[in-house]
Amino acid sequence: MFYVSFGIDKGGFNNDFDGSMGFWPRASSGQYELISYYNAIDMIDYCDKNHVRKFKSNFPAQQKKLLNLLDKLDQDSNPVIQIITLKKN
C-alpha cells in the first residue's frame, strides 16, 4: 500500500524502507525502474529534521547504506539519484 502527496518533504510513495524522503518518480527506464533525484542539501536537511538516524527500519543494512551516504554529503555534493526497481508479477 502507498499514498501519494506533494511537496519535497512528503511527496510520492511513503519511504518506510530507510526513513528518508518519500519517492516521487520523475522518470522511468521502461525496465521496471522508477527514477528520481534530490539536491544533496535538501536530502541532508530532510534527514536531519526528521531524525532519520533514529528511524527503526525493518531493513537495517539498507538504512546503514543511507547513513553512510549522508555522512559523505555536503551542500556542494552532486544530486542524489534514487532508482526503485519494481517487482515483476
Buried (B, 14 or more C-beta within 10 A) or exposed (E): EEEEEEEBEBBBBBBEBBBBBBBBBEEEEEEEEBBBEBBBBBBBBBBEEBEBEEBEBEEEEBBEEBBEBBEEBEEEBEEBEBEBEEEEE
